[in-house]
Amino acid sequence: MLQTRFIRGLYRDGTYVDTANIAEALASKPEISDTLIFAFGSSPSEGSLGDGYNVMQYLVQGTSSIAKVDKTYKVIGNDEIMWAVMGHLQRSIPIAVDHPNANTPDVRVGINFSIFKVLFPIKYFSLGFICRFWNGELARVVSEPYREGNMWCYEFQLITNNPNSYMSADSLRAGREVSWDFSGYEEGSEGGGMVDATPSWFKNQMTTTRIMYSMTGSAKYETLWFEITNSQTGEKAALWMFYQQYLAMKQWARQQERVIWNGRYNRLSDGTFGNLGLNGRPVKIGSGIEEQISGVNKIIASELTEDMLWTMTADMYNVMGKENSKMVLITGAGGITEFHKVLKKMSHQVNIVDTVFVNRETGNRLSFGGHFTTYKGFMGNEITVVNHPMFNDRTVYPKTIGQYGFTDQSYKMFFLDFGDYEGEPNIQMITKGANGEDRRMLQWFTAGSTLPSFQGKSNVGEYMKSLRSHGADSFSCYVLSETGVIIRNPLSCGMIEIRPN
């Protein structure tokens, strides 16, 4: 567990060693920004200046190391990435039109092994397939399908040992789904078949974000010291930065968190962009977490129910990767309120098993401002619940709903799969780069009366100290990031959105 203590102070020569200066470290090793995420994650209740705002960055970047290089960002050479997800190997097919006798229950379709026809929108099943109908009836495809208009006609025969059995009219209505269960053939038979399974393709692109801040010569004397301790290993780090820089980096980290969640893909179908910057080049925005899972496993309701929780967790665990599988529910105050209402009703079935999040690195147990609680009992499955402070931020989400006045975002409950797929994290940050360099966090300065020096020293020669970029009594710092987030298997995630009356 990482514990952070914040110490405000004035700069004095010799007080801090320059190897502990986080400003200098960021300039050469942007991965040190992960340490900031830990520091900002400390809860205000612990007497720190952290606020626990950067939950997703913590989950996808976090390790227990202090200010060390890690491999949490995937570096790619293009600003757009595509990947395939196989998903289910088969699917059910809806009946295209009502069977002629679907609305006449007195007609016993399929009785005494009689052949009956069903129309489907596509050719999917094969001769010999035994299919399962809506109400559980099993019937065998007895001939090759053929075209009938723009649909495909299949001939079926019931699988039964009772000649008086027949199809229920309800199973033969349009929209009722039929699935392939197994196949059955006679001795000396020929043929066979399989259903076609093709992967779904997903794509995303990176977003370029920037901030800029300036510091006067006087502001350089106000500093902030991060005293970070790993309570398990005893490893310590004393990292410091200018207080003005702390405020700027806190805004940068918050901005990164918001683009991870709220980004909306804006490349048009023809590959062009409607959003252009001042220099005429496109402003590219990538999909965030919410948009990437918006088309799968979504439930909208006026209140949360026990059945919704059981259904969502069961559906997710059916398709989740089995490598380091971990289900996390991220929501806000509204979702937490709804969740605990349901827990009161099912308290005998669900138990708290942990109050700290277990990182994918074996043995590292990390807390994040007390926002994590793990429950077990959802059909034997575990789920870690997180109250995300960002979802409750009315300066970002001004619309409030419900009797408690919580933000509408706080009522969205994101069920996310943090497992691995073929050794790669399901949810992963990406950045553009090549040849050992990347654009996860670029930082540069322009100097006026003062330099962005550390340890009271300048990193330039005496002659260069007199050459400045402008005449203001300050220097400016620019920070740029070109990053994105991808969910490798969106099918293993879902969302319940509560819209209280």
Secondary structure as UniProt FT lines:
FT   STRAND          2..10
FT   TURN            13..14
FT   HELIX           18..20
FT   HELIX           22..28
FT   HELIX           30..32
FT   HELIX           33..41
FT   HELIX           44..46
FT   HELIX           55..61
FT   STRAND          73..76
FT   STRAND          80..85
FT   STRAND          93..94
FT   TURN            100..103
FT   TURN            105..106
FT   TURN            109..110
FT   HELIX           111..113
FT   STRAND          116..120
FT   TURN            127..128
FT   STRAND          129..132
FT   TURN            134..135
FT   STRAND          138..141
FT   STRAND          146..148
FT   TURN            149..150
FT   STRAND          151..158
FT   TURN            163..164
FT   HELIX           169..172
FT   TURN            174..175
FT   STRAND          177..183
FT   TURN            187..188
FT   STRAND          200..205
FT   STRAND          207..216
FT   TURN            217..218
FT   HELIX           219..221
FT   STRAND          222..230
FT   TURN            231..233
FT   STRAND          236..242
FT   HELIX           243..262
FT   TURN            269..270
FT   TURN            278..279
FT   HELIX           289..292
FT   TURN            293..295
FT   STRAND          298..301
FT   HELIX           306..319
FT   STRAND          327..331
FT   HELIX           333..345
FT   TURN            346..349
FT   STRAND          351..354
FT   STRAND          357..358
FT   TURN            362..363
FT   STRAND          365..366
FT   TURN            369..370
FT   STRAND          372..378
FT   TURN            379..380
FT   STRAND          381..387
FT   HELIX           389..392
FT   TURN            394..396
FT   STRAND          400..401
FT   TURN            402..405
FT   STRAND          406..407
FT   HELIX           409..411
FT   STRAND          412..417
FT   STRAND          420..421
FT   TURN            422..423
FT   STRAND          424..425
FT   STRAND          427..434
FT   TURN            435..436
FT   STRAND          437..438
FT   STRAND          442..447
FT   TURN            455..456
FT   HELIX           462..465
FT   STRAND          474..487
FT   HELIX           490..492
FT   STRAND          494..498
//
